[in-house]
Amino acid sequence: MSYNTVKIKKYSDVIEEFEAYEAMYPGMLVELRPGYSTIRKHATEGGNAIPMIVLEDELQGKGLEDGYVAGDKVQVWFPGRGDIGYVQLEDEQNIAIGDFLESNGAGYFQKHIPQEASEGSAVAEVSVKPLRIIAQALEALDLSGLSSAGSSETPTRQFLKVRFV
C-alpha cells in the first residue's frame, strides 16, 4: 500500500518548525546545526542521530516529491519508538524486511552494518554509538542498480516504509 505522507502511524505526533539551512526533501533525516537554530541534513555517516524527519508541506498543498530550499520553514517530525513512516533511502541499497537503518551522512538512510572489533583489539577501541540505529525496514527495496536517488539532488526519490526504534 502506498501513502502520500511521511507519517503513517504516529502515537505522540511531536512536530516542530525550523528554518532550512539547505535544500532538503520530505523523508530526510535532519539535525540542528551546532550553534544555530536552523536545520541541515544529518551530516555524520553512521553517527548518533535523534530521529528528526522532514515532513511534506501539506499546508501549502505540497506532497512527498516537493522539496524545500534554504530559508524555507520546515515542519520536522520527531517520531517515537514504534511510529511508522516513510524515509528517503540512499541509492545502491538492497534492504530486506527487518534490516536496521542509520544515517548515510547526507540526510538519507542506509543499511546498518554492525561494527566488529578485530581479534586481539581492546574493547575500548570500538566506539559506542547508542543512537546510531534509527529505524527498522518494514518492506524490502532493492536499489542496487540505481545510482540517482540518494546521492544527488535529482527529483527521483526512493521511499522506504520503516518503524522507528
Secondary structure, DSSP 8 states (H G I E B T S, - for coil): ---SSSEEE-SS--EEEEEESS-B-TT-BEEE-TTSSEEEE--STT------EE---GGGT--TT--B-TT-EEEEE---TT-EEEEEB-TT-EE-TT-EEEE-SSS-EEE-------TT--GGGS---TT---EEESS-EE-TT--SSSSS--S---EEEEEE-
